[in-house]
Amino acid sequence: MPPDIIAKLATSLRRRDDVPNQLLAAEIVANNEIDAINELVENLENKNKGIRYDCIKVLYEVGYANPKLLAGHRDAFLNLLDSTDDDITYFYASRLPGEPAEGVEDLHFHPIEPRTARVHASWKF
């Protein structure tokens, strides 16, 4: 596999579907390409959000097929949980008190949720 894995990502191929990412993941798993995984992990914080998304998608597919291939990169995935990225961003008109009746068009976002854990315990007498 060539060293430039980023060129095979859907974003780099100007594709809007996940098929290239899924095929790349299958190729990485079939060949146990540790170098490719390392390159994808290095690009989890790429300035291009499309590249970041594709790297996460490929690594997800790799981890689903063979979790042992990602075992050495636990910290990289934990760092993603402290991301300042938004989960989703909308553009629409909204109206707050004191704003015009037609509203103000603006970006509205929902931040990525921080790490959480839930515990449930019950006891019967």
Residue pairs with C-beta under 8 A, 6 or more apart in sequence:
1 27
1 28
1 31
1 33
1 35
1 36
3 35
3 39
4 39
5 24
5 36
5 39
5 40
6 12
6 39
6 43
6 51
7 13
8 20
8 24
9 20
9 21
9 24
9 50
9 51
9 54
9 55
9 58
10 16
10 17
10 18
10 19
10 20
10 21
10 50
10 54
10 57
11 48
11 50
11 51
11 53
11 54
12 51
12 54
13 20
18 57
21 54
21 57
21 58
21 61
22 57
22 61
24 36
24 58
25 57
25 58
25 59
25 60
25 61
25 62
25 65
26 61
26 65
27 33
28 36
28 37
28 58
28 62
28 69
29 61
29 62
29 65
29 66
29 69
32 66
32 69
34 69
37 59
37 62
37 69
37 70
37 73
40 55
40 58
40 59
41 55
41 59
41 73
41 76
43 51
43 52
43 55
44 52
44 55
44 56
44 59
44 76
44 79
44 80
45 52
45 79
46 52
46 55
49 85
56 80
59 70
59 73
62 69
62 70
63 69
63 70
70 77
81 114
81 115
82 114
83 112
84 111
85 112
86 109
86 110
86 111
86 112
87 109
87 110
87 111
87 112
87 113
88 109
88 110
89 107
89 108
89 109
89 110
90 107
90 108
90 109
91 105
91 106
91 107
91 108
92 105
92 106
92 108
93 102
93 103
93 104
93 105
93 106
94 103
94 104
94 106
94 108
95 101
95 102
95 103
95 104
96 104
